[in-house]
Amino acid sequence: MSEFELYDLRVETVLDGRTPVCRHIEGESFRVEGETLVFPEGARVSMYALAALLPLLPAKQRPTDPADWMSTDAEVACPDPHCGGRFRVTRVGKRRFTHDATTGLPGERGTPWWQS
């Protein structure tokens, strides 16, 4: 049974004195656990900002070389060029997965990871 690890992530809104144009609230956050986005009660994220973040999150979950920019650069800008909002992506822990719990290949499927 082949296994692999992914980082859980915390994605937090940071302004650091910059003025937001979009609805960005300093400190508001969500988590990424496996393939799941977990939002605390009442948290909101702009769908445009989320669209800018989504392609980077799977790469941020994977182990990378310490010198790789994916390991060192933690902030993603809001896609609105006039907005001061940023999103800090922090690796907060590791989660172990098995291939058969995450694949859809017939004959290799096991119990989905979120049910085990």
N, C-alpha and C positions, 0 to 999 in steps of 0.2 A: 504494500500500500504506500504510494508516494505521498509525501507531505511537503508543505511549504508554509512559509510565514508571511503575513502581511502586517504592516503597522496599522493600528487604529490611529485616527487623526482627530485633532480638534481644529476647527476652523472658526476663528474669532474675528469680529469686526474691530479694526483699529483706525483711529482718526489721527492721533498724535498731533492735535492742533489744526489739522487740515479741515477745510470746510467741505462737508458733503453736499452734493446736489441731489443725490438719490436718497432713499430712506435707509440710512445706515446708522445704527445705534451702537456707540462704543461699547464693547464688551459682549454684545450679543453673539451667540455661537451655536454651532451644531457639531455633532460627532460623525465620523465615518467608521463603521464597524463592518468589515468585509465589504459587501456590496450595498450596505444599507446606510442611508442618511438618517440620523437620529436628531430630531429637533426637540428642545425643551418646550414645555407648555408656553404658548404665546410667542415663541421666537418666529421671526419673519426674515426672509432673505429675498432680495430682488431677483426676479427670474433672469434678468439680463446679467446680473453679477454671477448668479449660479451657472449660467451658460458659459461664462468665461472661466469659472473654476473647475467645472466638471472634467474637461479633458486632462487636467493636471493631477487630479486626485488619485487615479489608479497608479500613476507613475510615482507619486509621493508615498504611496503605500508600500512600494517594493524596496528591498534593500538596494542601496546604490553605493558607489565608491565614495569615500569621504571627500574627495576633491571634486566630485561631480556637482554642478550647480544645483541639482535637484536635492542634494544633501545639505547645502549651505544657504540657499536663498529661500526665505520663508514667507515673503509677502507677495500677494497678487493684487494688482490694482483693479479697481472698478473699471469696466470697459468704457464708461462715459469719460471722455478726455477732460471734462470740466469738473469732475467729481474728485474730491480728496479721499474718498473711502478706500481702504485697503483691507485685505483679508489675510490674517496670519495663519498659516497652516503648520501645525505642530504635530510631530509624531509623539504619541502618548503611551504607547504600549504595543506589544506584538500579540498576534492571534495566530494559532496554528490551524491549518486547514488540510484536508486530505483531497486528493484528486477526485475520488469517487463521490465526495460530498459536494463538489462544485461543478461537475461536468454534466452536460446534457447528452453525452454520447450514449446511444443505446448499448446495452451490455456492460457499461461501466458505471452506471448510475448507482449511487448508494443513498442513504438517508441524507436529505439536504442538511447543510451545515447548521442552519438556524433551527432545525428540529432535533439535533442530536445533543 
